[in-house]
């Protein structure tokens, strides 16, 4: 089970129940979500989205800061 949030802190859900539900989704569907924004595809951790939310305009800066994989579709 993943114990750290991509922001660098330990997972910081509001309750153990919410953490277990999210971990179940990560286990079932994978750790990352592919998000298309502009001309790129970003591989964003599910835990980050659940804990911090996400605005498309933030993706380039967040991907650079956290080292998330980006793809230029052809």
Buried (B, 14 or more C-beta within 10 A) or exposed (E): EBEEBBBEEEBEBEEEEEBEEBBEBBEEEEBBBEBEBEEBBBBBBBBBBBBBEBEEEEBBEBBEEEEBEBEEEE
